[in-house]
């Protein structure tokens, strides 16, 4: 069972919703939505809402920054 910590993040490190994911990756909600729809972010749709693990989002962008 999960409890909401700060609105859109759970004890499991899940980030719920496109806007919350956008804040984590420092992109606009529109950019984030397009990335989610294209499958460019490690996220899934659950009950009509996008959900991603904060750790997976950070890992994805850390990999990009190290290879650039």
N, C-alpha and C positions, 0 to 999 in steps of 0.2 A: 504494500500500500504506500502511495506517495502523498506527500503533503506539499502544498505550494509554499515556497520560501519568499520570493520577492515577485510575486505576480505571475511570472512566466517560466520560472526555473524551479526544478524539483530537487529533492535531496539526492536523486540519482544523477544529477548533472545534466538533466534534459532541459533543453530550451524549447519552449512551445510557442509557435506562431511566427509568421513571416517577419513581423516588426521586431520581435525580440531577437530573432536570428540575425536580422540586419544590423542591430546594435552590436552584436558580438563580432561580426565580421567587418564592421565599420563601412557599410554600404547603405544606399538608400533602400527603402522597402521595395520599390519598383525593380531595381537592379537585382535585389535578392530574390524576389518572386520569379524573375526571368531565369536566374541561375537554378532555382529549385525546380522549376518546370522542365528545364533542359537536362536535369540530372547532374548538374555540375557541382552540387554540394552533397555531402553525406547526410541526407535527411530522408524521412519517409512521411507520407501523409497518413495520419491516424484519426479516424473520426472526422475527416474533413479539415483537420488542422495539420500544419507542418510541424514536425518535431525532429530535433537533432541533438546529438550529444555534444556538449560544449567542448569536451576533450577532442572529439573528432574534427570539429571546426578549427580549433587551434592547431591541431596536427597538420591539417590540409594546408593552412596558410604558412605554417613554419616550414613545411617542405618547399613551398614556392619561394619563400624568402632565402632559403639556403641554396637553392639551385640558381637563383638570379645573379 
